Amino acid sequence: DFYESAKSIEEHERAGLPRLGIGAGCKIENTIIDKNARIGNNCTITPAGKPDNLDHGLYYIRDGIVIIPKGGIIPHGTVI
């Protein structure tokens, strides 16, 4: 729903946060990404090898599907 201005992008990058959307080099399987989420570069997101239901500070797993909540931030290089 939102687009980042050049100023917003610069501020977030200085703070070490990813841009709005999905970064480069990501591998994502069986995942629902809600709107306005920030997924950093080179992240791997998959429910493989994890419980069918899990609550984590950055994400949730429900019925074997990873859910990145609205406005969620997944730092660069994160492996889920």
LUMKE-403875 format. One record per atom (N, C-alpha, C, O, CB): x, y, z. Coordinates in nm, 2 decimals, decimal comma. Atoms other than C-alpha are relative to their C-alpha. Glycine has a CB too. Layout:
X | Y | Z
X | Y | Z;
...
//
This chain:
X | Y | Z
0,08 | -0,12 | 0,00;
0,00 | 0,00 | 0,00;
0,08 | 0,13 | 0,00;
0,04 | 0,23 | -0,04;
-0,09 | 0,00 | 0,12;
-0,08 | -0,11 | -0,02;
0,29 | 0,23 | 0,06;
0,13 | -0,01 | -0,09;
0,18 | -0,12 | -0,12;
0,04 | 0,03 | 0,14;
-0,13 | 0,00 | 0,07;
0,60 | 0,34 | -0,14;
0,09 | 0,09 | 0,08;
0,04 | 0,19 | 0,14;
-0,02 | 0,06 | -0,15;
-0,10 | -0,08 | -0,08;
0,91 | 0,48 | 0,02;
0,05 | 0,11 | -0,08;
0,08 | 0,09 | -0,20;
0,11 | -0,09 | 0,05;
-0,06 | -0,12 | 0,06;
1,04 | 0,82 | -0,06;
0,15 | -0,03 | 0,01;
0,20 | -0,11 | 0,08;
-0,04 | 0,13 | 0,07;
-0,14 | 0,01 | 0,00;
1,41 | 0,86 | -0,13;
0,06 | 0,03 | 0,14;
0,15 | -0,04 | 0,19;
0,07 | 0,09 | -0,10;
-0,04 | -0,04 | -0,14;
1,45 | 1,02 | 0,22;
-0,03 | -0,12 | 0,09;
0,06 | -0,15 | 0,18;
-0,08 | 0,12 | 0,04;
0,04 | 0,11 | -0,09;
1,27 | 0,73 | 0,39;
0,10 | -0,12 | -0,03;
0,15 | -0,18 | 0,07;
-0,14 | -0,05 | -0,03;
-0,10 | 0,11 | 0,03;
1,50 | 0,47 | 0,21;
0,13 | 0,03 | 0,06;
0,19 | -0,06 | 0,12;
0,01 | -0,01 | -0,16;
-0,13 | -0,04 | -0,05;
1,81 | 0,66 | 0,31;
0,00 | -0,01 | 0,15;
0,10 | -0,06 | 0,21;
0,03 | 0,15 | -0,04;
0,01 | 0,01 | -0,15;
1,69 | 0,68 | 0,68;
0,01 | -0,14 | 0,04;
0,08 | -0,18 | 0,14;
-0,12 | 0,07 | 0,05;
0,01 | 0,14 | -0,04;
1,61 | 0,31 | 0,69;
0,14 | -0,07 | -0,02;
0,18 | -0,15 | 0,06;
-0,11 | -0,07 | -0,07;
-0,13 | 0,06 | 0,03;
1,94 | 0,21 | 0,53;
0,11 | 0,05 | 0,10;
0,19 | -0,04 | 0,14;
0,05 | 0,04 | -0,14;
-0,10 | -0,05 | -0,10;
2,14 | 0,43 | 0,77;
-0,02 | -0,08 | 0,14;
0,07 | -0,10 | 0,21;
-0,02 | 0,15 | 0,03;
0,03 | 0,07 | -0,13;
1,96 | 0,25 | 1,06;
0,02 | -0,15 | -0,02;
0,00 | -0,23 | 0,08;
-0,15 | 0,02 | 0,03;
-0,03 | 0,14 | 0,02;
2,05 | -0,09 | 0,90;
-0,13 | -0,08 | -0,03;
-0,13 | -0,21 | -0,02;
0,07 | -0,06 | 0,12;
0,13 | 0,07 | 0,03;
1,68 | -0,18 | 0,81;
-0,01 | -0,02 | -0,15;
0,03 | 0,07 | -0,23;
-0,11 | 0,08 | 0,06;
0,02 | 0,03 | 0,14;
1,58 | -0,33 | 0,48;
-0,11 | 0,09 | -0,06;
-0,18 | 0,16 | 0,02;
-0,04 | -0,14 | -0,02;
0,10 | -0,07 | 0,07;
1,37 | -0,15 | 0,22;
-0,13 | -0,07 | 0,01;
-0,14 | -0,19 | 0,04;
0,04 | 0,03 | -0,14;
0,13 | 0,06 | 0,01;
1,00 | -0,20 | 0,19;
-0,01 | -0,10 | -0,11;
0,04 | -0,07 | -0,22;
-0,11 | 0,11 | -0,02;
0,01 | 0,11 | 0,10;
0,93 | -0,53 | 0,01;
0,10 | -0,11 | 0,03;
0,14 | -0,13 | 0,14;
0,02 | 0,06 | -0,14;
-0,09 | 0,12 | -0,02;
1,15 | -0,83 | -0,05;
0,13 | 0,03 | -0,07;
0,14 | 0,08 | -0,18;
-0,07 | -0,12 | -0,07;
-0,13 | -0,03 | 0,05;
1,52 | -0,79 | -0,09;
0,05 | -0,10 | -0,10;
-0,01 | -0,20 | -0,13;
0,10 | 0,01 | 0,12;
-0,06 | 0,08 | 0,10;
1,75 | -0,94 | -0,35;
0,06 | -0,13 | 0,06;
0,10 | -0,13 | 0,17;
0,12 | 0,08 | -0,07;
-0,06 | 0,13 | -0,04;
1,87 | -1,30 | -0,33;
-0,08 | -0,08 | 0,10;
-0,02 | -0,17 | 0,17;
0,13 | 0,03 | 0,05;
0,08 | 0,07 | -0,10;
1,59 | -1,42 | -0,11;
-0,06 | -0,14 | -0,05;
-0,09 | -0,15 | -0,17;
-0,12 | 0,08 | 0,05;
0,06 | 0,13 | 0,04;
1,46 | -1,78 | -0,11;
-0,12 | -0,02 | 0,10;
-0,10 | -0,03 | 0,22;
0,10 | -0,12 | 0,02;
0,12 | 0,00 | -0,08;
1,10 | -1,80 | 0,02;
-0,09 | -0,11 | -0,05;
-0,12 | -0,12 | -0,17;
-0,07 | 0,14 | -0,01;
0,09 | 0,11 | 0,03;
0,88 | -2,11 | 0,04;
-0,11 | -0,01 | 0,10;
-0,09 | 0,02 | 0,22;
0,08 | -0,14 | 0,00;
0,12 | 0,02 | -0,09;
0,53 | -2,17 | 0,18;
-0,01 | 0,11 | 0,11;
-0,02 | 0,08 | 0,22;
0,01 | -0,14 | 0,07;
0,01 | -0,12 | -0,08;
0,51 | -1,82 | 0,32;
-0,10 | 0,10 | -0,04;
-0,12 | 0,13 | -0,16;
0,14 | 0,07 | 0,01;
0,09 | -0,11 | 0,03;
0,25 | -1,55 | 0,35;
0,07 | 0,13 | 0,05;
0,10 | 0,13 | 0,17;
-0,14 | -0,02 | 0,06;
-0,06 | -0,12 | -0,04;
0,40 | -1,20 | 0,36;
-0,11 | 0,11 | -0,01;
-0,16 | 0,14 | -0,11;
0,12 | 0,04 | -0,09;
0,11 | -0,10 | -0,01;
0,15 | -0,94 | 0,48;
0,06 | 0,14 | -0,06;
0,18 | 0,15 | -0,08;
-0,05 | 0,02 | 0,14;
-0,04 | -0,13 | 0,06;
0,16 | -0,58 | 0,34;
0,09 | 0,08 | 0,09;
0,09 | 0,07 | 0,21;
-0,12 | 0,08 | -0,03;
-0,09 | -0,09 | -0,06;
0,42 | -0,33 | 0,42;
0,11 | -0,07 | 0,08;
0,17 | -0,01 | 0,18;
-0,07 | 0,10 | 0,09;
-0,11 | 0,07 | -0,07;
0,67 | -0,59 | 0,54;
0,13 | 0,03 | -0,07;
0,14 | 0,08 | -0,18;
-0,02 | -0,16 | -0,01;
-0,14 | -0,02 | 0,05;
1,05 | -0,55 | 0,50;
0,08 | -0,12 | 0,02;
0,10 | -0,17 | 0,13;
0,06 | 0,12 | 0,08;
-0,08 | 0,13 | 0,00;
1,24 | -0,86 | 0,40;
0,14 | 0,04 | -0,05;
0,15 | 0,09 | -0,17;
-0,06 | -0,11 | -0,08;
-0,14 | -0,04 | 0,04;
1,62 | -0,80 | 0,39;
0,06 | -0,08 | -0,12;
-0,01 | -0,18 | -0,16;
0,09 | 0,00 | 0,11;
-0,07 | 0,08 | 0,11;
1,86 | -0,92 | 0,12;
0,05 | -0,13 | 0,05;
0,08 | -0,14 | 0,17;
0,12 | 0,08 | -0,06;
-0,06 | 0,13 | -0,03;
1,97 | -1,28 | 0,11;
-0,06 | -0,08 | 0,12;
0,01 | -0,14 | 0,20;
0,15 | 0,01 | 0,03;
0,07 | 0,07 | -0,10;
1,71 | -1,41 | 0,35;
-0,06 | -0,14 | -0,05;
-0,09 | -0,15 | -0,17;
-0,12 | 0,08 | 0,06;
0,06 | 0,13 | 0,04;
1,58 | -1,77 | 0,35;
-0,11 | -0,02 | 0,10;
-0,10 | -0,02 | 0,22;
0,11 | -0,12 | 0,01;
0,12 | 0,02 | -0,09;
1,23 | -1,83 | 0,48;
-0,07 | -0,13 | -0,05;
-0,12 | -0,13 | -0,16;
-0,10 | 0,12 | -0,01;
0,07 | 0,12 | 0,03;
1,08 | -2,18 | 0,49;
-0,05 | -0,07 | 0,13;
0,02 | -0,05 | 0,23;
0,09 | -0,10 | -0,08;
0,04 | 0,06 | -0,13;
0,88 | -2,38 | 0,74;
0,06 | -0,14 | 0,01;
0,03 | -0,21 | 0,11;
-0,15 | -0,02 | -0,01;
-0,06 | 0,13 | -0,01;
1,08 | -2,70 | 0,67;
0,08 | -0,02 | 0,13;
0,16 | 0,06 | 0,16;
0,10 | -0,02 | -0,12;
-0,07 | 0,04 | -0,12;
1,20 | -2,87 | 0,98;
-0,04 | 0,08 | 0,13;
0,02 | 0,07 | 0,23;
0,15 | 0,03 | -0,02;
0,05 | -0,07 | -0,11;
1,00 | -2,65 | 1,21;
-0,14 | -0,05 | 0,04;
-0,21 | -0,12 | -0,04;
-0,01 | 0,15 | -0,03;
0,13 | 0,04 | -0,05;
0,68 | -2,71 | 1,42;
-0,11 | 0,06 | -0,09;
-0,09 | 0,16 | -0,15;
-0,02 | 0,03 | 0,14;
0,12 | -0,05 | 0,08;
0,34 | -2,67 | 1,24;
-0,05 | 0,13 | 0,06;
-0,11 | 0,20 | -0,02;
-0,10 | -0,11 | 0,00;
0,05 | -0,12 | -0,06;
0,25 | -2,40 | 1,49;
0,11 | 0,06 | 0,09;
0,16 | -0,01 | 0,18;
-0,13 | -0,02 | 0,08;
-0,10 | -0,06 | -0,08;
0,50 | -2,15 | 1,64;
-0,02 | 0,15 | 0,00;
-0,06 | 0,21 | -0,10;
0,14 | -0,04 | -0,06;
0,00 | -0,14 | -0,01;
0,51 | -1,80 | 1,77;
0,14 | 0,05 | 0,02;
0,21 | 0,00 | 0,11;
-0,10 | 0,05 | 0,11;
-0,13 | -0,06 | -0,01;
0,83 | -1,60 | 1,72;
-0,01 | 0,15 | 0,00;
-0,12 | 0,20 | -0,05;
0,10 | -0,06 | -0,11;
0,00 | -0,15 | 0,00;
0,91 | -1,23 | 1,76;
-0,01 | 0,06 | -0,14;
-0,07 | 0,17 | -0,16;
0,11 | 0,05 | 0,07;
-0,01 | -0,05 | 0,14;
0,96 | -1,19 | 1,38;
-0,11 | -0,06 | -0,09;
-0,15 | 0,00 | -0,19;
0,13 | -0,02 | -0,06;
0,09 | 0,07 | 0,09;
0,71 | -1,44 | 1,24;
-0,08 | -0,10 | 0,08;
-0,06 | -0,12 | 0,20;
0,08 | -0,07 | -0,11;
0,08 | 0,10 | -0,06;
0,45 | -1,70 | 1,31;
0,00 | -0,12 | -0,10;
0,02 | -0,10 | -0,22;
-0,15 | 0,05 | 0,03;
0,03 | 0,11 | 0,09;
0,39 | -2,05 | 1,17;
-0,13 | -0,06 | 0,04;
-0,15 | -0,09 | 0,16;
0,12 | -0,11 | 0,01;
0,13 | 0,06 | -0,03;
0,04 | -2,18 | 1,14;
-0,03 | -0,10 | -0,11;
-0,02 | -0,08 | -0,23;
-0,11 | 0,11 | -0,01;
0,03 | 0,11 | 0,09;
-0,05 | -2,51 | 0,99;
0,11 | -0,02 | -0,11;
0,08 | -0,06 | -0,22;
-0,13 | 0,02 | -0,07;
-0,11 | 0,02 | 0,09;
0,30 | -2,54 | 0,84;
0,03 | 0,11 | -0,10;
0,11 | 0,09 | -0,20;
-0,02 | -0,12 | -0,08;
-0,02 | -0,11 | 0,09;
0,29 | -2,20 | 0,67;
0,06 | 0,12 | 0,08;
0,01 | 0,15 | 0,18;
-0,13 | 0,05 | -0,07;
-0,07 | -0,12 | -0,07;
0,53 | -1,91 | 0,77;
-0,09 | 0,12 | -0,03;
-0,13 | 0,14 | -0,15;
0,15 | 0,01 | -0,04;
0,07 | -0,12 | 0,02;
0,35 | -1,58 | 0,82;
0,08 | 0,12 | 0,05;
0,12 | 0,12 | 0,17;
-0,14 | 0,00 | 0,08;
-0,07 | -0,12 | -0,04;
0,53 | -1,25 | 0,82;
-0,11 | 0,11 | 0,02;
-0,18 | 0,14 | -0,08;
0,11 | 0,05 | -0,11;
0,11 | -0,09 | -0,02;
0,29 | -1,00 | 0,98;
0,01 | 0,14 | -0,06;
0,12 | 0,17 | -0,11;
-0,01 | 0,02 | 0,15;
0,00 | -0,13 | 0,05;
0,19 | -0,66 | 0,86;
0,10 | 0,09 | 0,06;
0,11 | 0,10 | 0,18;
-0,15 | 0,06 | 0,02;
-0,11 | -0,09 | -0,05;
0,48 | -0,42 | 0,89;
0,12 | -0,07 | 0,06;
0,20 | -0,01 | 0,12;
-0,06 | 0,09 | 0,10;
-0,11 | 0,08 | -0,05;
0,71 | -0,70 | 0,99;
0,14 | 0,03 | -0,06;
0,14 | 0,07 | -0,18;
-0,03 | -0,15 | -0,01;
-0,14 | -0,02 | 0,05;
1,09 | -0,66 | 0,96;
0,08 | -0,12 | 0,02;
0,10 | -0,17 | 0,13;
0,06 | 0,12 | 0,07;
-0,10 | 0,12 | 0,00;
1,32 | -0,95 | 0,87;
0,13 | 0,06 | -0,04;
0,15 | 0,09 | -0,16;
-0,05 | -0,12 | -0,09;
-0,13 | -0,06 | 0,03;
1,68 | -0,83 | 0,89;
0,08 | -0,07 | -0,12;
0,05 | -0,19 | -0,14;
0,09 | 0,00 | 0,12;
-0,08 | 0,05 | 0,11;
1,93 | -0,89 | 0,60;
0,07 | -0,13 | 0,05;
0,12 | -0,14 | 0,16;
0,11 | 0,10 | -0,04;
-0,07 | 0,13 | -0,03;
2,07 | -1,25 | 0,59;
-0,07 | -0,09 | 0,10;
-0,01 | -0,19 | 0,14;
0,13 | 0,03 | 0,05;
0,07 | 0,09 | -0,10;
1,81 | -1,40 | 0,83;
-0,04 | -0,13 | -0,07;
-0,08 | -0,14 | -0,18;
-0,13 | 0,07 | 0,05;
0,04 | 0,13 | 0,04;
1,74 | -1,77 | 0,80;
-0,11 | -0,05 | 0,09;
-0,09 | -0,06 | 0,21;
0,12 | -0,11 | 0,00;
0,11 | 0,05 | -0,07;
1,40 | -1,89 | 0,91;
-0,04 | -0,14 | -0,05;
-0,13 | -0,20 | 0,00;
-0,13 | 0,10 | -0,01;
//
